[in-house]
């Protein structure tokens, strides 16, 4: 997998240059049904020599939930790093595979997409968490060995098949589902200012915009009862809707809207926060949720940021360094703000002339909301 640099300063996969009009509608098949993960073997019969890539905790959760004694295909384990180094190692080990099957969370999904792209084979996803749209989308988020953000290359293809089992998702830690709510809520707030500056919106832009608005409405309405359902050990309509919104609908915004509808200010803040070693323990979506607040404040939308605070409180999303239990020091603020305003960051999609000083001021403002 060779990499280049696009005209926004982001590292890209040379196999697939992303354009505004590059529509990635989603996986070839998306099957969402409680209990469906136990039928993975039936679906794998359609693939030649499938190989499963998973993590230790994900594999244990899958086998425990399905009651299976063993996996329906040979298994390789990733190291949890979401690095290109690990993806390349696994691609070498699974060189004869005709398909790569990912069972796990977002970092596992990103690793599997890197492997499948390297081997030029289809990938199948069985998400064990509803923390991101990684199983649905066509890009991978890569990190270095210190868990710091590196890049987010767009792959040549989406997943061939995604099997979503809300009952399996419900066995995961609740903080990942909460993070998924934050990560997916950002679809509206990150794309809205980008679309607002556009001279005109094409048909697929409008579809992405409509999807982002629907995502926002579903999450604001269904998240609290969905979390109550998960905590009570049952799967109701609210839980099913939130899981499909995070994993599926979340991927349609960037899929239909292209580069303009993908990450901007909130994800830029997530990426910048990874420079702080102590942020490693904070789930991806929680850092993105904090980024929504900072982005809104940098845009001058304090009233909208304040309107979100009761919702954040009701689901447990952080709005400040204090909420994330990070040290709100001038040095940390400067480190994060410099990266978020830098050439490798996507913040400028939301605010083209954003400066580190403005971001730092918005971070201070967030502490005082």
C-alpha positions in Angstrom: 0.0 0.0 0.0 1.7 3.2 -1.2 0.8 6.5 0.2 0.9 10.1 -1.1 -0.2 13.5 0.1 -3.4 15.1 -1.1 -4.0 18.8 -1.7 -5.2 19.3 1.9 -2.0 17.9 3.4 -3.6 14.6 4.4 -1.8 11.3 3.7 -3.9 9.3 1.3 -3.9 5.8 -0.2 -2.7 6.1 -3.8 -5.0 3.3 -4.9 -8.0 5.5 -4.4 -7.9 9.3 -4.4 -11.0 10.8 -2.7 -12.9 13.5 -4.6 -16.0 15.4 -3.6 -17.9 13.4 -6.2 -16.5 10.0 -5.1 -19.7 8.3 -3.8 -19.2 5.4 -1.4 -22.7 4.4 -0.6 -21.7 1.6 1.7 -21.2 -2.2 1.9 -22.6 -4.4 -0.8 -24.7 -6.1 2.0 -25.7 -4.8 5.4 -27.6 -7.3 7.5 -28.9 -6.2 10.9 -30.7 -8.8 13.1 -30.3 -9.8 16.7 -28.5 -13.1 16.8 -27.2 -12.9 13.2 -23.5 -13.2 14.3 -24.0 -16.8 15.1 -24.7 -17.5 11.4 -21.4 -16.1 10.2 -20.4 -19.6 8.9 -23.3 -19.6 6.5 -22.3 -16.3 5.0 -18.7 -17.3 4.7 -19.6 -20.2 2.3 -19.7 -17.5 -0.4 -16.0 -16.7 -0.1 -12.9 -18.6 -1.0 -10.5 -19.4 1.8 -11.8 -16.7 4.3 -9.5 -15.8 7.2 -10.7 -14.2 10.4 -8.8 -11.3 12.0 -9.9 -10.4 15.6 -8.7 -9.3 19.0 -8.5 -11.4 22.2 -11.4 -9.7 23.9 -13.5 -9.5 20.8 -13.0 -13.2 20.0 -13.9 -14.2 23.6 -17.0 -12.0 23.4 -18.1 -13.5 20.1 -17.6 -17.1 21.1 -19.3 -16.5 24.4 -22.3 -14.8 22.8 -22.8 -17.2 19.9 -22.1 -20.3 22.0 -19.8 -21.7 19.3 -17.0 -23.9 20.3 -14.7 -22.5 17.5 -14.6 -20.0 14.7 -15.9 -21.0 11.2 -12.5 -20.1 9.6 -8.8 -19.8 10.5 -8.1 -17.0 13.0 -5.3 -14.4 13.2 -5.1 -12.0 16.1 -4.2 -8.3 15.7 -2.3 -6.4 18.4 -4.8 -3.7 19.1 -2.6 -0.9 17.8 -4.4 0.0 14.5 -1.0 0.6 12.9 0.0 0.0 9.3 2.9 -2.1 10.7 0.5 -4.6 12.3 -1.8 -4.6 9.2 1.2 -5.4 6.9 2.4 -8.2 9.3 -1.1 -9.7 9.2 -1.3 -9.3 5.4 1.9 -11.4 5.1 0.5 -14.1 7.4 -2.8 -14.2 5.6 -1.4 -13.9 2.1 -3.4 -16.8 0.7 -6.7 -15.6 2.0 -9.6 -15.0 -0.4 -11.4 -12.8 2.0 -10.6 -11.1 5.3 -13.3 -11.3 8.1 -13.1 -8.7 10.9 -14.7 -9.5 14.3 -14.2 -6.6 16.7 -14.5 -2.8 17.2 -13.4 0.2 15.2 -9.6 -0.2 15.3 -10.0 -3.9 14.3 -12.2 -2.8 11.4 -9.7 -0.2 10.3 -6.9 -2.8 10.4 -9.0 -5.4 8.4 -9.7 -2.8 5.7 -5.9 -2.1 5.4 -5.2 -5.9 5.1 -8.0 -6.4 2.6 -6.8 -3.4 0.5 -3.2 -4.7 0.6 -4.3 -8.2 -0.6 -6.9 -6.9 -3.0 -9.6 -9.2 -1.5 -13.1 -8.5 -0.1 -13.7 -8.0 3.6 -16.5 -9.0 5.9 -17.3 -7.2 9.1 -18.9 -8.4 12.3 -18.8 -5.4 14.7 -18.7 -6.3 18.4 -19.2 -2.6 19.4 -21.3 0.2 18.1 -18.6 2.8 18.7 -18.0 4.1 15.2 -19.1 3.6 11.6 -15.8 1.9 10.8 -17.4 -1.4 9.7 -19.4 0.5 7.2 -17.1 3.2 5.8 -14.3 2.8 3.2 -11.5 4.5 5.1 -9.1 3.5 7.9 -7.9 5.6 10.7 -4.2 4.7 11.4 -2.1 5.4 14.5 1.6 5.2 15.4 3.1 3.0 18.1 2.4 5.7 20.7 -1.4 5.7 19.8 -1.1 9.1 18.1 -3.1 9.8 14.9 -1.2 9.3 11.7 -3.6 9.4 8.7 -7.0 8.2 7.3 -6.6 6.7 3.9 -9.6 6.0 1.7 -9.6 2.4 0.3 -10.6 1.2 -3.1 -13.7 -0.6 -1.8 -16.2 -0.7 1.0 -16.8 -3.8 3.0 -18.5 -6.6 1.0 -20.7 -7.7 3.9 -21.5 -6.2 7.4 -23.4 -8.4 9.9 -24.8 -6.3 12.8 -25.9 -8.2 15.8 -27.3 -5.7 18.4 -27.3 -8.5 21.0 -23.6 -9.0 20.5 -23.0 -5.3 20.7 -24.9 -5.2 24.0 -22.3 -7.5 25.6 -19.6 -4.8 25.2 -18.7 -2.0 27.7 -21.4 0.7 27.7 -18.8 3.4 27.4 -18.1 2.4 23.8 -21.8 2.8 22.9 -21.8 6.2 24.6 -18.8 7.1 22.6 -20.5 5.9 19.4 -23.3 8.3 20.1 -20.8 11.2 20.4 -18.9 10.1 17.3 -22.0 9.8 15.2 -23.6 13.0 16.5 -20.6 14.8 15.0 -21.8 13.9 11.5 -24.3 16.8 11.6 -22.1 19.3 13.3 -19.0 18.7 11.2 -20.7 18.7 7.9 -23.1 21.5 8.5 -20.6 24.4 8.2 -19.0 22.8 5.2 -22.2 22.5 3.3 -23.4 25.9 4.4 -20.4 27.5 2.6 -21.0 25.6 -0.6 -22.3 27.7 -3.5 -24.6 24.8 -4.5 -25.3 21.3 -3.3 -25.6 18.4 -5.6 -28.1 15.6 -5.3 -25.8 13.4 -3.2 -24.7 16.3 -1.1 -28.4 16.8 -0.2 -28.7 13.1 0.6 -25.7 13.3 2.9 -27.1 16.5 4.5 -30.5 14.9 5.1 -28.8 11.8 6.5 -26.8 13.9 8.9 -29.9 15.7 10.1 -31.8 12.5 10.6 -28.8 11.0 12.6 -28.9 14.0 14.9 -32.6 13.7 15.5 -32.5 10.0 16.1 -29.7 10.2 18.6 -31.2 13.1 20.5 -34.5 11.3 20.7 -33.4 7.6 21.2 -30.1 7.6 23.0 -31.4 7.9 26.5 -33.9 5.1 26.2 -31.5 3.0 24.2 -28.9 3.2 26.9 -31.5 2.3 29.5 -32.4 -0.7 27.4 -28.8 -1.9 27.1 -28.2 -1.4 30.8 -31.4 -3.5 31.5 -30.0 -6.3 29.3 -32.7 -6.1 26.6 -32.8 -5.0 23.0 -35.8 -2.8 22.1 -36.6 -0.6 19.2 -34.6 2.3 20.6 -31.5 0.2 21.0 -31.8 -1.3 17.5 -32.3 2.2 16.0 -29.2 3.7 17.8 -27.0 0.7 16.8 -28.0 1.0 13.1 -27.6 4.8 13.3 -24.0 4.6 14.6 -22.8 1.7 12.4 -24.8 2.2 9.3 -26.3 5.7 8.9 -23.1 7.2 10.3 -21.3 5.9 7.2 -23.7 7.3 4.7 -22.9 10.9 5.5 -19.3 10.8 4.2 -20.2 8.0 1.8 -22.7 10.2 -0.1 -21.2 13.6 0.7 -17.6 12.8 -0.1 -14.7 14.7 1.4 -16.7 17.7 2.4 -19.1 15.6 4.6 -16.3 13.7 6.4 -14.3 14.8 9.4 -13.8 18.5 10.2 -13.5 20.3 13.6 -14.7 17.6 16.0 -12.5 14.9 14.6 -9.6 17.3 14.3 -9.8 17.8 18.1 -9.9 14.0 18.6 -6.8 13.6 16.5 -5.0 16.4 18.4 -5.9 14.9 21.8 -4.1 11.7 20.9 -0.9 13.7 21.3 -1.6 13.6 25.1 -0.5 10.2 26.3 -3.1 10.3 29.1 -5.9 10.5 26.5 -5.3 6.9 25.4 -7.8 5.7 28.0 -10.6 7.9 26.6 -12.7 6.2 23.9 -12.6 7.7 20.4 -16.2 9.0 20.4 -15.9 10.7 23.8 -13.0 12.8 22.4 -15.0 13.6 19.3 -18.0 14.7 21.4 -15.7 17.1 23.2 -14.5 18.3 19.8 -18.1 19.1 18.8 -18.3 21.6 21.7 -14.9 23.2 20.8 -15.8 23.4 17.2 -19.2 25.1 18.0 -17.5 27.6 20.3 -14.8 28.3 17.7 -17.6 29.0 15.2 -19.2 31.4 17.7 -22.2 29.2 18.3 -22.1 29.2 22.1 -25.9 29.0 22.3 -26.0 25.8 20.3 -23.1 24.4 22.4 -25.1 25.2 25.6 -28.2 23.5 24.1 -26.3 20.3 23.8 -25.1 20.3 27.4 -28.3 18.7 28.9 -28.1 15.9 26.3 -24.4 15.4 27.0 -25.2 15.1 30.7 -28.0 12.6 30.2 -25.9 10.2 28.2 -22.5 10.8 29.8 -20.5 12.6 27.1 -17.7 14.9 28.1 -17.8 18.7 27.3 -14.4 19.7 28.8 -11.0 18.6 29.8 -12.3 18.3 33.4 -15.0 15.8 32.2 -12.3 13.7 30.5 -10.1 14.0 33.6 -7.3 15.6 31.6 -5.1 18.3 33.0 -6.5 21.6 31.7 -3.0 23.2 31.6 -1.9 25.9 29.2 0.8 23.5 27.8 -1.8 20.8 27.0 -4.1 23.4 25.4 -1.3 24.7 23.2 -0.2 21.2 22.2 -3.7 20.3 21.1 -4.6 23.6 19.5 -1.4 23.7 17.4 -2.1 20.3 15.9 -5.8 21.0 15.4 -5.0 24.1 13.5 -2.1 22.6 11.6 -1.8 21.4 8.0 -2.5 17.7 8.9 -5.7 18.6 10.5 -9.3 18.8 9.1 -10.5 21.7 11.3 -10.1 24.1 8.4 -13.0 22.4 6.6 -15.3 23.8 9.2 -13.5 27.1 9.6 -11.1 27.8 6.7 -9.0 30.5 8.5 -8.9 28.8 12.0 -5.9 29.5 14.1 -4.4 27.8 17.1 -5.2 30.8 19.2 -8.9 30.6 18.3 -9.0 26.9 19.1 -7.2 27.4 22.4 -9.7 30.1 23.4 -12.6 27.8 22.5 -11.0 25.1 24.7 -10.8 27.6 27.6 -14.4 28.6 27.0 -15.5 25.0 27.1 -14.0 24.6 30.6 -16.1 27.5 31.8 -19.5 26.6 30.1 
